[in-house]
Amino acid sequence: MVGGSSVTLPAETSSNIYLRLPRESRVGFEFRAIGAALRLVAEPVAGRPVVLFRSRAGEADDRWHRTEVPTGLDRGTIVRLGFEVRPLVSGRPAMARLQGPVLVGREIPPRRAAPTSDSHPNVVLYVVDTLRADRLGCYGGPRGTSPRLDAFAAGALRFTHAVAQSSWTRPSTASIFTGVVPPRHGALEADDMIDPGVATLPELLHAAGFATAAFVTNSVASAPFGFARGFDRFRYFPEATSRAGLFLPADRLVTPIAHWLRSTSRPFFLYVHATDPHAPYLAPARFRRGRVAAVDGVTPAAVIAAERRCQSCLHDLGRQRPAPIDANTVAVLSRLYDADVARADAAFGRLVDVLVRQRLLDDTLVIFTSDHGEEFLEHDGVTHGKTLYHELLHVPLVVRLAGGARGGTVVEEVVQHADLLPSILELAGVPAPAGLDGEAILGSAGARPGREVVSHLAHDGREVAAVTDGRWAFIHNLAAPEGFESAYEIYDLREDSLERRNLAGRDAVLTGYAMQRLGEVPAAARAPGAVVDPRALERLRALGYVAR
């Protein structure tokens, strides 16, 4: 359905609708014309207008007429449908009333065999904080940085276009837990928690009889913010400024996780939130060796010493655009980040080894992803949580189904964080709540082609919405100063993967469609009463998550 309401068009006027066409699309509508001719024009992006329908003179008789016309355009085409009214006789009264229109189409998702099992699998959800997809070998990253994940992905499903729902931990992880976009779960700012009225994944699995446990190393995703709901055991490992790194290294999680796995009942849900690649980037020397070198006189030792002196300084720099940091220092930081990625990869590999030794892997659904990426001056900034560009929203998603079903499959359709909750529930045999933004992508239907997914950021005085389909990226800076150019951005990711050439305003159809879709993103709304304890907020401020 495109419209559905009635609209009256005087002579010499038109009404435009912007949309993406489904398969075998047809436009159906009713119209009444008085002394007027009605014309329907379809104009695709970067294409010429095509007349789909012209009313006949005999239809200007004030009676309702029904018609349905094929668009003749390919599925997924972004198009402007324009209804135009012209008088039959110049100078005489003329108008048309339009009912609808209705877009009729057929979308058939691919059918894939679901893994068969007499019992529901255990579930391991492994989230690596601040991990860019493009730094992993299986996503085209530096060779040798992620050997354990690369080997794991070779026997799993690898999603090439997984999109984060936001660019910092709280809202993105909450979307993983709830299956809805950030404006709907309410965990937007540093002092927000997940709306108590929104069900979470651990709550739903716990109610279905799963043993549930979480091992978390980032306070942003800890109990005061609603992330402990539904867990039998929620273990948070606090950040500390007295040791070499701010966050507990992920390899330190493996032993307590192994103990819990040996003692727990089946089926189980295990959530791990590891934070190794998050700033400060202070991986041990064995991970830096062969990866980190000086850049034009900026030495790794100097950069590491600066990070140790002020472990939250990059957060402060990240709030400023352009960031007041030189490119050579950022280049060294980027290499130190890769060393932290290697450390994170080794820790994940150790957990996989535990699952193998305890003979759990083949009975377990294992999901590896990250909450968001990281900036290294791609758009004049560092760290994350300030924009919704590709370097922050493109996240890895590697899924090993129970028994290794469909291992080695590469899925190119666009998927999102919000898809994980309904996907896990489907394979666990648990009904999903109504009204989710996510879709099940691991079972019989698989990922649906041609989807658009929404990302949202409302943090530190910024509010940004983004919509992408894997080809186009539409961005709306809601807090921008007055002016079209500063508020809207459109990028063709096929031709401009670095998002450097803003196409907003260059193609009327593409721009109209982008503004319409971005206008449909839910408005940010904090849940009443969903405000955290001041002591938890003060801890975030000390760690650099909250503006001082």
TORZARO-681526 format. One record per residue (C-alpha): residue number from 1; residue in three letters; y, z, x. Coordinates in steps of 0.2 Angstrom, whole numbers. Example, Ala and Ser with C-alpha at 12.3 -4.5 7.8 and 13.67 -1.06 7.14 Angstrom:
# residues 2
{site 1, 'ALA', {-22, 39, 62}}
{site 2, 'SER', {-5, 36, 68}}
END
This chain:
# residues 548
{site 1, 'MET', {0, 0, 0}}
{site 2, 'VAL', {17, -5, 7}}
{site 3, 'GLY', {28, -1, -7}}
{site 4, 'GLY', {24, 3, -25}}
{site 5, 'SER', {42, 6, -32}}
{site 6, 'SER', {53, -6, -42}}
{site 7, 'VAL', {68, -13, -33}}
{site 8, 'THR', {82, -24, -40}}
{site 9, 'LEU', {89, -38, -29}}
{site 10, 'PRO', {106, -46, -34}}
{site 11, 'ALA', {108, -64, -29}}
{site 12, 'GLU', {111, -68, -11}}
{site 13, 'THR', {103, -52, -5}}
{site 14, 'SER', {86, -48, 3}}
{site 15, 'SER', {75, -33, 6}}
{site 16, 'ASN', {64, -31, 22}}
{site 17, 'ILE', {48, -22, 25}}
{site 18, 'TYR', {41, -20, 43}}
{site 19, 'LEU', {23, -17, 45}}
{site 20, 'ARG', {7, -20, 55}}
{site 21, 'LEU', {-5, -32, 46}}
{site 22, 'PRO', {-23, -27, 43}}
{site 23, 'ARG', {-38, -39, 43}}
{site 24, 'GLU', {-38, -53, 30}}
{site 25, 'SER', {-21, -47, 24}}
{site 26, 'ARG', {-13, -53, 7}}
{site 27, 'VAL', {3, -48, -1}}
{site 28, 'GLY', {3, -44, -19}}
{site 29, 'PHE', {18, -41, -30}}
{site 30, 'GLU', {26, -43, -47}}
{site 31, 'PHE', {43, -50, -50}}
{site 32, 'ARG', {55, -54, -64}}
{site 33, 'ALA', {69, -67, -61}}
{site 34, 'ILE', {85, -71, -71}}
{site 35, 'GLY', {93, -87, -66}}
{site 36, 'ALA', {86, -84, -48}}
{site 37, 'ALA', {73, -90, -36}}
{site 38, 'LEU', {63, -78, -26}}
{site 39, 'ARG', {56, -81, -8}}
{site 40, 'LEU', {45, -71, 3}}
{site 41, 'VAL', {46, -74, 22}}
{site 42, 'ALA', {35, -67, 35}}
{site 43, 'GLU', {43, -66, 53}}
{site 44, 'PRO', {31, -60, 67}}
{site 45, 'VAL', {37, -52, 83}}
{site 46, 'ALA', {43, -66, 95}}
{site 47, 'GLY', {38, -79, 81}}
{site 48, 'ARG', {47, -90, 69}}
{site 49, 'PRO', {49, -86, 51}}
{site 50, 'VAL', {36, -93, 39}}
{site 51, 'VAL', {39, -95, 20}}
{site 52, 'LEU', {24, -87, 11}}
{site 53, 'PHE', {30, -89, -7}}
{site 54, 'ARG', {43, -98, -17}}
{site 55, 'SER', {45, -95, -36}}
{site 56, 'ARG', {46, -110, -47}}
{site 57, 'ALA', {61, -114, -58}}
{site 58, 'GLY', {51, -110, -74}}
{site 59, 'GLU', {48, -92, -67}}
{site 60, 'ALA', {66, -88, -69}}
{site 61, 'ASP', {63, -83, -87}}
{site 62, 'ASP', {65, -64, -87}}
{site 63, 'ARG', {46, -62, -89}}
{site 64, 'TRP', {35, -52, -77}}
{site 65, 'HIS', {25, -63, -65}}
{site 66, 'ARG', {11, -57, -54}}
{site 67, 'THR', {6, -66, -38}}
{site 68, 'GLU', {-4, -63, -22}}
{site 69, 'VAL', {-2, -73, -6}}
{site 70, 'PRO', {-11, -73, 11}}
{site 71, 'THR', {-1, -70, 26}}
{site 72, 'GLY', {-10, -82, 37}}
{site 73, 'LEU', {-7, -70, 52}}
{site 74, 'ASP', {-19, -61, 63}}
{site 75, 'ARG', {-24, -43, 61}}
{site 76, 'GLY', {-13, -31, 70}}
{site 77, 'THR', {2, -43, 70}}
{site 78, 'ILE', {19, -34, 68}}
{site 79, 'VAL', {29, -43, 55}}
{site 80, 'ARG', {44, -42, 44}}
{site 81, 'LEU', {41, -47, 26}}
{site 82, 'GLY', {58, -52, 18}}
{site 83, 'PHE', {61, -55, 0}}
{site 84, 'GLU', {76, -66, -3}}
{site 85, 'VAL', {85, -70, -19}}
{site 86, 'ARG', {95, -86, -22}}
{site 87, 'PRO', {104, -91, -38}}
{site 88, 'LEU', {97, -107, -47}}
{site 89, 'VAL', {114, -112, -52}}
{site 90, 'SER', {130, -107, -42}}
{site 91, 'GLY', {142, -96, -51}}
{site 92, 'ARG', {130, -90, -64}}
{site 93, 'PRO', {122, -73, -66}}
{site 94, 'ALA', {106, -71, -56}}
{site 95, 'MET', {95, -57, -50}}
{site 96, 'ALA', {77, -52, -47}}
{site 97, 'ARG', {67, -36, -50}}
{site 98, 'LEU', {52, -33, -38}}
{site 99, 'GLN', {37, -22, -42}}
{site 100, 'GLY', {27, -17, -26}}
{site 101, 'PRO', {23, -25, -15}}
{site 102, 'VAL', {5, -20, -11}}
{site 103, 'LEU', {-3, -26, 5}}
{site 104, 'VAL', {-21, -30, 3}}
{site 105, 'GLY', {-32, -30, 18}}
{site 106, 'ARG', {-49, -26, 25}}
{site 107, 'GLU', {-52, -15, 40}}
{site 108, 'ILE', {-70, -13, 45}}
{site 109, 'PRO', {-73, -1, 59}}
{site 110, 'PRO', {-87, -5, 71}}
{site 111, 'ARG', {-103, 4, 67}}
{site 112, 'ARG', {-112, 13, 81}}
{site 113, 'ALA', {-128, 23, 81}}
{site 114, 'ALA', {-125, 41, 81}}
{site 115, 'PRO', {-135, 52, 93}}
{site 116, 'THR', {-151, 58, 84}}
{site 117, 'SER', {-156, 76, 85}}
{site 118, 'ASP', {-165, 89, 74}}
{site 119, 'SER', {-152, 102, 80}}
{site 120, 'HIS', {-134, 102, 83}}
{site 121, 'PRO', {-128, 101, 101}}
{site 122, 'ASN', {-119, 115, 111}}
{site 123, 'VAL', {-101, 110, 115}}
{site 124, 'VAL', {-91, 112, 131}}
{site 125, 'LEU', {-73, 107, 130}}
{site 126, 'TYR', {-66, 106, 148}}
{site 127, 'VAL', {-47, 104, 149}}
{site 128, 'VAL', {-38, 102, 166}}
{site 129, 'ASP', {-20, 106, 165}}
{site 130, 'THR', {-7, 93, 171}}
{site 131, 'LEU', {-20, 80, 176}}
{site 132, 'ARG', {-14, 62, 176}}
{site 133, 'ALA', {-28, 49, 172}}
{site 134, 'ASP', {-22, 37, 185}}
{site 135, 'ARG', {-26, 49, 199}}
{site 136, 'LEU', {-45, 49, 195}}
{site 137, 'GLY', {-56, 36, 203}}
{site 138, 'CYS', {-64, 31, 187}}
{site 139, 'TYR', {-47, 27, 180}}
{site 140, 'GLY', {-42, 17, 195}}
{site 141, 'GLY', {-35, 31, 206}}
{site 142, 'PRO', {-36, 35, 224}}
{site 143, 'ARG', {-54, 32, 230}}
{site 144, 'GLY', {-63, 48, 234}}
{site 145, 'THR', {-52, 60, 225}}
{site 146, 'SER', {-64, 63, 210}}
{site 147, 'PRO', {-82, 59, 215}}
{site 148, 'ARG', {-89, 72, 203}}
{site 149, 'LEU', {-80, 66, 188}}
{site 150, 'ASP', {-83, 48, 193}}
{site 151, 'ALA', {-102, 51, 194}}
{site 152, 'PHE', {-101, 61, 177}}
{site 153, 'ALA', {-92, 46, 169}}
{site 154, 'ALA', {-105, 34, 174}}
{site 155, 'GLY', {-117, 42, 162}}
{site 156, 'ALA', {-104, 46, 149}}
{site 157, 'LEU', {-92, 38, 137}}
{site 158, 'ARG', {-75, 34, 146}}
{site 159, 'PHE', {-60, 31, 135}}
{site 160, 'THR', {-47, 21, 143}}
{site 161, 'HIS', {-32, 24, 131}}
{site 162, 'ALA', {-33, 42, 127}}
{site 163, 'VAL', {-15, 49, 122}}
{site 164, 'ALA', {-9, 66, 123}}
{site 165, 'GLN', {0, 73, 108}}
{site 166, 'SER', {14, 80, 119}}
{site 167, 'SER', {19, 82, 137}}
{site 168, 'TRP', {17, 101, 139}}
{site 169, 'THR', {3, 113, 137}}
{site 170, 'ARG', {7, 123, 121}}
{site 171, 'PRO', {9, 108, 108}}
{site 172, 'SER', {-4, 97, 116}}
{site 173, 'THR', {-18, 110, 117}}
{site 174, 'ALA', {-14, 116, 100}}
{site 175, 'SER', {-17, 98, 94}}
{site 176, 'ILE', {-34, 98, 102}}
{site 177, 'PHE', {-38, 114, 93}}
{site 178, 'THR', {-31, 109, 76}}
{site 179, 'GLY', {-33, 90, 74}}
{site 180, 'VAL', {-15, 88, 69}}
{site 181, 'VAL', {1, 83, 77}}
{site 182, 'PRO', {13, 96, 84}}
{site 183, 'PRO', {26, 96, 70}}
{site 184, 'ARG', {11, 101, 58}}
{site 185, 'HIS', {4, 115, 69}}
{site 186, 'GLY', {20, 123, 73}}
{site 187, 'ALA', {17, 127, 91}}
{site 188, 'LEU', {32, 118, 98}}
{site 189, 'GLU', {43, 130, 109}}
{site 190, 'ALA', {39, 143, 121}}
{site 191, 'ASP', {40, 157, 108}}
{site 192, 'ASP', {30, 148, 95}}
{site 193, 'MET', {11, 151, 91}}
{site 194, 'ILE', {-1, 140, 81}}
{site 195, 'ASP', {3, 142, 63}}
{site 196, 'PRO', {-9, 155, 56}}
{site 197, 'GLY', {-12, 144, 41}}
{site 198, 'VAL', {-19, 130, 51}}
{site 199, 'ALA', {-38, 131, 55}}
{site 200, 'THR', {-43, 130, 73}}
{site 201, 'LEU', {-59, 122, 81}}
{site 202, 'PRO', {-66, 139, 87}}
{site 203, 'GLU', {-63, 147, 70}}
{site 204, 'LEU', {-72, 133, 61}}
{site 205, 'LEU', {-87, 133, 74}}
{site 206, 'HIS', {-88, 152, 74}}
{site 207, 'ALA', {-89, 152, 55}}
{site 208, 'ALA', {-103, 139, 56}}
{site 209, 'GLY', {-113, 151, 67}}
{site 210, 'PHE', {-108, 145, 85}}
{site 211, 'ALA', {-107, 158, 99}}
{site 212, 'THR', {-89, 155, 105}}
{site 213, 'ALA', {-81, 159, 122}}
{site 214, 'ALA', {-65, 154, 131}}
{site 215, 'PHE', {-60, 155, 150}}
{site 216, 'VAL', {-42, 151, 152}}
{site 217, 'THR', {-30, 151, 167}}
{site 218, 'ASN', {-14, 147, 159}}
{site 219, 'SER', {-4, 160, 149}}
{site 220, 'VAL', {4, 146, 139}}
{site 221, 'ALA', {-13, 144, 130}}
{site 222, 'SER', {-18, 162, 128}}
{site 223, 'ALA', {-21, 174, 114}}
{site 224, 'PRO', {-2, 179, 109}}
{site 225, 'PHE', {0, 160, 104}}
{site 226, 'GLY', {-15, 159, 93}}
{site 227, 'PHE', {-28, 151, 105}}
{site 228, 'ALA', {-40, 166, 104}}
{site 229, 'ARG', {-43, 165, 86}}
{site 230, 'GLY', {-62, 162, 82}}
{site 231, 'PHE', {-68, 166, 99}}
{site 232, 'ASP', {-81, 180, 102}}
{site 233, 'ARG', {-75, 181, 119}}
{site 234, 'PHE', {-58, 176, 126}}
{site 235, 'ARG', {-55, 179, 144}}
{site 236, 'TYR', {-38, 175, 151}}
{site 237, 'PHE', {-35, 176, 170}}
{site 238, 'PRO', {-17, 180, 172}}
{site 239, 'GLU', {-5, 171, 184}}
{site 240, 'ALA', {0, 180, 200}}
{site 241, 'THR', {14, 177, 212}}
{site 242, 'SER', {6, 187, 226}}
{site 243, 'ARG', {-8, 175, 231}}
{site 244, 'ALA', {-7, 158, 238}}
{site 245, 'GLY', {-7, 149, 221}}
{site 246, 'LEU', {1, 154, 205}}
{site 247, 'PHE', {-15, 150, 194}}
{site 248, 'LEU', {-33, 156, 197}}
{site 249, 'PRO', {-42, 142, 205}}
{site 250, 'ALA', {-55, 133, 193}}
{site 251, 'ASP', {-70, 136, 205}}
{site 252, 'ARG', {-67, 155, 202}}
{site 253, 'LEU', {-71, 152, 184}}
{site 254, 'VAL', {-89, 145, 187}}
{site 255, 'THR', {-98, 162, 190}}
{site 256, 'PRO', {-92, 171, 175}}
{site 257, 'ILE', {-95, 156, 164}}
{site 258, 'ALA', {-113, 155, 171}}
{site 259, 'HIS', {-116, 173, 167}}
{site 260, 'TRP', {-110, 170, 149}}
{site 261, 'LEU', {-121, 155, 147}}
{site 262, 'ARG', {-136, 164, 152}}
{site 263, 'SER', {-133, 178, 140}}
{site 264, 'THR', {-126, 169, 125}}
{site 265, 'SER', {-136, 163, 110}}
{site 266, 'ARG', {-137, 144, 104}}
{site 267, 'PRO', {-128, 134, 98}}
{site 268, 'PHE', {-112, 138, 108}}
{site 269, 'PHE', {-95, 132, 110}}
{site 270, 'LEU', {-87, 135, 127}}
{site 271, 'TYR', {-69, 131, 130}}
{site 272, 'VAL', {-62, 130, 148}}
{site 273, 'HIS', {-44, 128, 153}}
{site 274, 'ALA', {-42, 125, 171}}
{site 275, 'THR', {-25, 124, 180}}
{site 276, 'ASP', {-28, 117, 197}}
{site 277, 'PRO', {-16, 102, 198}}
{site 278, 'HIS', {-2, 111, 190}}
{site 279, 'ALA', {13, 115, 201}}
{site 280, 'PRO', {14, 123, 214}}
{site 281, 'TYR', {2, 111, 223}}
{site 282, 'LEU', {-7, 122, 235}}
{site 283, 'ALA', {-24, 116, 237}}
{site 284, 'PRO', {-34, 123, 252}}
{site 285, 'ALA', {-34, 113, 268}}
{site 286, 'ARG', {-51, 106, 266}}
{site 287, 'PHE', {-45, 96, 250}}
{site 288, 'ARG', {-28, 91, 259}}
{site 289, 'ARG', {-37, 84, 274}}
{site 290, 'GLY', {-36, 65, 274}}
{site 291, 'ARG', {-25, 65, 259}}
{site 292, 'VAL', {-9, 73, 264}}
{site 293, 'ALA', {3, 67, 278}}
{site 294, 'ALA', {21, 67, 282}}
{site 295, 'VAL', {33, 55, 274}}
{site 296, 'ASP', {48, 50, 284}}
{site 297, 'GLY', {50, 66, 293}}
{site 298, 'VAL', {46, 77, 277}}
{site 299, 'THR', {31, 87, 283}}
{site 300, 'PRO', {17, 94, 271}}
{site 301, 'ALA', {19, 111, 280}}
{site 302, 'ALA', {38, 112, 275}}
{site 303, 'VAL', {34, 107, 257}}
{site 304, 'ILE', {20, 120, 256}}
{site 305, 'ALA', {31, 133, 263}}
{site 306, 'ALA', {44, 130, 250}}
{site 307, 'GLU', {32, 130, 236}}
{site 308, 'ARG', {25, 147, 241}}
{site 309, 'ARG', {43, 154, 243}}
{site 310, 'CYS', {47, 149, 225}}
{site 311, 'GLN', {32, 145, 214}}
{site 312, 'SER', {41, 140, 199}}
{site 313, 'CYS', {55, 130, 207}}
{site 314, 'LEU', {48, 113, 202}}
{site 315, 'HIS', {50, 119, 184}}
{site 316, 'ASP', {68, 122, 186}}
{site 317, 'LEU', {71, 105, 195}}
{site 318, 'GLY', {61, 97, 181}}
{site 319, 'ARG', {74, 102, 168}}
{site 320, 'GLN', {87, 92, 177}}
{site 321, 'ARG', {88, 73, 175}}
{site 322, 'PRO', {89, 65, 187}}
{site 323, 'ALA', {80, 78, 197}}
{site 324, 'PRO', {90, 84, 212}}
{site 325, 'ILE', {75, 81, 224}}
{site 326, 'ASP', {74, 67, 237}}
{site 327, 'ALA', {60, 54, 236}}
{site 328, 'ASN', {52, 58, 252}}
{site 329, 'THR', {49, 76, 247}}
{site 330, 'VAL', {42, 70, 230}}
{site 331, 'ALA', {30, 58, 239}}
{site 332, 'VAL', {23, 73, 249}}
{site 333, 'LEU', {22, 83, 233}}
{site 334, 'SER', {12, 69, 225}}
{site 335, 'ARG', {0, 69, 239}}
{site 336, 'LEU', {-2, 88, 238}}
{site 337, 'TYR', {-5, 85, 219}}
{site 338, 'ASP', {-19, 73, 223}}
{site 339, 'ALA', {-27, 87, 234}}
{site 340, 'ASP', {-26, 98, 219}}
{site 341, 'VAL', {-35, 85, 209}}
{site 342, 'ALA', {-49, 85, 221}}
{site 343, 'ARG', {-50, 103, 220}}
{site 344, 'ALA', {-51, 102, 201}}
{site 345, 'ASP', {-64, 89, 202}}
{site 346, 'ALA', {-75, 99, 213}}
{site 347, 'ALA', {-74, 114, 201}}
{site 348, 'PHE', {-79, 103, 186}}
{site 349, 'GLY', {-94, 97, 196}}
{site 350, 'ARG', {-99, 115, 200}}
{site 351, 'LEU', {-99, 118, 181}}
{site 352, 'VAL', {-110, 103, 178}}
{site 353, 'ASP', {-122, 109, 191}}
{site 354, 'VAL', {-123, 126, 181}}
{site 355, 'LEU', {-127, 116, 165}}
{site 356, 'VAL', {-141, 107, 174}}
{site 357, 'ARG', {-149, 122, 182}}
{site 358, 'GLN', {-149, 131, 166}}
{site 359, 'ARG', {-157, 116, 157}}
{site 360, 'LEU', {-142, 115, 145}}
{site 361, 'LEU', {-134, 98, 149}}
{site 362, 'ASP', {-145, 87, 138}}
{site 363, 'ASP', {-143, 98, 123}}
{site 364, 'THR', {-124, 99, 126}}
{site 365, 'LEU', {-109, 89, 121}}
{site 366, 'VAL', {-97, 89, 136}}
{site 367, 'ILE', {-79, 84, 134}}
{site 368, 'PHE', {-68, 82, 149}}
{site 369, 'THR', {-49, 79, 146}}
{site 370, 'SER', {-32, 85, 151}}
{site 371, 'ASP', {-17, 92, 141}}
{site 372, 'HIS', {-4, 80, 149}}
{site 373, 'GLY', {0, 71, 165}}
{site 374, 'GLU', {14, 74, 178}}
{site 375, 'GLU', {30, 65, 183}}
{site 376, 'PHE', {34, 60, 201}}
{site 377, 'LEU', {51, 52, 198}}
{site 378, 'GLU', {44, 38, 188}}
{site 379, 'HIS', {59, 41, 176}}
{site 380, 'ASP', {70, 51, 187}}
{site 381, 'GLY', {61, 68, 184}}
{site 382, 'VAL', {47, 79, 190}}
{site 383, 'THR', {34, 90, 182}}
{site 384, 'HIS', {32, 88, 163}}
{site 385, 'GLY', {38, 93, 146}}
{site 386, 'LYS', {54, 83, 146}}
{site 387, 'THR', {49, 65, 141}}
{site 388, 'LEU', {35, 56, 132}}
{site 389, 'TYR', {32, 42, 145}}
{site 390, 'HIS', {15, 35, 150}}
{site 391, 'GLU', {14, 45, 165}}
{site 392, 'LEU', {14, 61, 154}}
{site 393, 'LEU', {4, 54, 139}}
{site 394, 'HIS', {-10, 44, 147}}
{site 395, 'VAL', {-24, 57, 149}}
{site 396, 'PRO', {-42, 56, 154}}
{site 397, 'LEU', {-56, 57, 141}}
{site 398, 'VAL', {-74, 57, 147}}
{site 399, 'VAL', {-87, 62, 135}}
{site 400, 'ARG', {-106, 65, 138}}
{site 401, 'LEU', {-115, 65, 122}}
{site 402, 'ALA', {-131, 76, 120}}
{site 403, 'GLY', {-145, 68, 129}}
{site 404, 'GLY', {-134, 56, 138}}
{site 405, 'ALA', {-133, 44, 123}}
{site 406, 'ARG', {-123, 28, 126}}
{site 407, 'GLY', {-120, 33, 144}}
{site 408, 'GLY', {-109, 21, 154}}
{site 409, 'THR', {-100, 15, 138}}
{site 410, 'VAL', {-81, 11, 141}}
{site 411, 'VAL', {-71, 13, 125}}
{site 412, 'GLU', {-54, 3, 125}}
{site 413, 'GLU', {-48, 8, 108}}
{site 414, 'VAL', {-33, 20, 107}}
{site 415, 'VAL', {-38, 38, 104}}
{site 416, 'GLN', {-29, 54, 104}}
{site 417, 'HIS', {-30, 73, 107}}
{site 418, 'ALA', {-31, 76, 88}}
{site 419, 'ASP', {-47, 66, 87}}
{site 420, 'LEU', {-57, 79, 96}}
{site 421, 'LEU', {-58, 92, 82}}
{site 422, 'PRO', {-65, 80, 69}}
{site 423, 'SER', {-76, 72, 82}}
{site 424, 'ILE', {-84, 89, 88}}
{site 425, 'LEU', {-86, 95, 70}}
{site 426, 'GLU', {-95, 79, 65}}
{site 427, 'LEU', {-108, 80, 79}}
{site 428, 'ALA', {-109, 99, 75}}
{site 429, 'GLY', {-113, 96, 57}}
{site 430, 'VAL', {-98, 106, 52}}
{site 431, 'PRO', {-86, 99, 38}}
{site 432, 'ALA', {-69, 95, 44}}
{site 433, 'PRO', {-53, 101, 35}}
{site 434, 'ALA', {-44, 89, 24}}
{site 435, 'GLY', {-27, 82, 30}}
{site 436, 'LEU', {-31, 79, 48}}
{site 437, 'ASP', {-21, 67, 59}}
{site 438, 'GLY', {-36, 64, 70}}
{site 439, 'GLU', {-52, 54, 66}}
{site 440, 'ALA', {-70, 56, 72}}
{site 441, 'ILE', {-72, 44, 87}}
{site 442, 'LEU', {-89, 50, 93}}
{site 443, 'GLY', {-101, 47, 79}}
{site 444, 'SER', {-107, 32, 68}}
{site 445, 'ALA', {-90, 25, 65}}
{site 446, 'GLY', {-83, 26, 83}}
{site 447, 'ALA', {-65, 23, 88}}
{site 448, 'ARG', {-55, 12, 75}}
{site 449, 'PRO', {-47, -3, 83}}
{site 450, 'GLY', {-28, -6, 80}}
{site 451, 'ARG', {-23, 12, 78}}
{site 452, 'GLU', {-6, 19, 81}}
{site 453, 'VAL', {-5, 37, 87}}
{site 454, 'VAL', {10, 50, 87}}
{site 455, 'SER', {16, 61, 101}}
{site 456, 'HIS', {30, 74, 99}}
{site 457, 'LEU', {40, 85, 110}}
{site 458, 'ALA', {53, 99, 105}}
{site 459, 'HIS', {56, 109, 120}}
{site 460, 'ASP', {71, 116, 130}}
{site 461, 'GLY', {84, 108, 119}}
{site 462, 'ARG', {75, 91, 118}}
{site 463, 'GLU', {66, 83, 103}}
{site 464, 'VAL', {57, 66, 106}}
{site 465, 'ALA', {45, 57, 95}}
{site 466, 'ALA', {34, 43, 101}}
{site 467, 'VAL', {22, 30, 93}}
{site 468, 'THR', {9, 19, 103}}
{site 469, 'ASP', {-5, 8, 100}}
{site 470, 'GLY', {-9, 4, 118}}
{site 471, 'ARG', {1, -11, 118}}
{site 472, 'TRP', {18, -5, 112}}
{site 473, 'ALA', {26, 11, 116}}
{site 474, 'PHE', {40, 16, 104}}
{site 475, 'ILE', {51, 31, 108}}
{site 476, 'HIS', {65, 40, 98}}
{site 477, 'ASN', {76, 53, 107}}
{site 478, 'LEU', {82, 63, 92}}
{site 479, 'ALA', {93, 73, 103}}
{site 480, 'ALA', {102, 58, 111}}
{site 481, 'PRO', {121, 56, 109}}
{site 482, 'GLU', {127, 44, 96}}
{site 483, 'GLY', {122, 26, 100}}
{site 484, 'PHE', {107, 15, 97}}
{site 485, 'GLU', {103, 12, 115}}
{site 486, 'SER', {102, 30, 120}}
{site 487, 'ALA', {91, 35, 105}}
{site 488, 'TYR', {78, 21, 105}}
{site 489, 'GLU', {66, 14, 117}}
{site 490, 'ILE', {53, 0, 116}}
{site 491, 'TYR', {41, -5, 130}}
{site 492, 'ASP', {27, -18, 131}}
{site 493, 'LEU', {14, -9, 141}}
{site 494, 'ARG', {4, -25, 144}}
{site 495, 'GLU', {19, -33, 153}}
{site 496, 'ASP', {28, -17, 159}}
{site 497, 'SER', {16, -3, 162}}
{site 498, 'LEU', {29, 8, 171}}
{site 499, 'GLU', {41, 7, 155}}
{site 500, 'ARG', {56, 1, 165}}
{site 501, 'ARG', {62, -13, 153}}
{site 502, 'ASN', {68, -6, 136}}
{site 503, 'LEU', {66, -20, 123}}
{site 504, 'ALA', {75, -10, 109}}
{site 505, 'GLY', {87, -22, 100}}
{site 506, 'ARG', {80, -38, 109}}
{site 507, 'ASP', {69, -43, 95}}
{site 508, 'ALA', {74, -39, 77}}
{site 509, 'VAL', {57, -38, 70}}
{site 510, 'LEU', {50, -27, 84}}
{site 511, 'THR', {65, -16, 83}}
{site 512, 'GLY', {65, -14, 64}}
{site 513, 'TYR', {46, -10, 64}}
{site 514, 'ALA', {49, 3, 78}}
{site 515, 'MET', {63, 12, 69}}
{site 516, 'GLN', {53, 12, 53}}
{site 517, 'ARG', {37, 20, 61}}
{site 518, 'LEU', {47, 32, 72}}
{site 519, 'GLY', {56, 38, 56}}
{site 520, 'GLU', {39, 42, 48}}
{site 521, 'VAL', {35, 55, 62}}
{site 522, 'PRO', {34, 72, 53}}
{site 523, 'ALA', {50, 82, 57}}
{site 524, 'ALA', {48, 97, 68}}
{site 525, 'ALA', {45, 113, 58}}
{site 526, 'ARG', {41, 130, 65}}
{site 527, 'ALA', {30, 141, 54}}
{site 528, 'PRO', {38, 156, 46}}
{site 529, 'GLY', {33, 171, 56}}
{site 530, 'ALA', {25, 161, 70}}
{site 531, 'VAL', {35, 169, 84}}
{site 532, 'VAL', {27, 178, 99}}
{site 533, 'ASP', {28, 195, 106}}
{site 534, 'PRO', {44, 197, 117}}
{site 535, 'ARG', {34, 203, 132}}
{site 536, 'ALA', {23, 187, 132}}
{site 537, 'LEU', {39, 177, 131}}
{site 538, 'GLU', {46, 187, 146}}
{site 539, 'ARG', {31, 183, 156}}
{site 540, 'LEU', {33, 164, 153}}
{site 541, 'ARG', {51, 166, 158}}
{site 542, 'ALA', {46, 174, 174}}
{site 543, 'LEU', {34, 159, 177}}
{site 544, 'GLY', {47, 146, 174}}
{site 545, 'TYR', {41, 140, 157}}
{site 546, 'VAL', {56, 146, 148}}
{site 547, 'ALA', {74, 142, 153}}
{site 548, 'ARG', {83, 157, 161}}
END
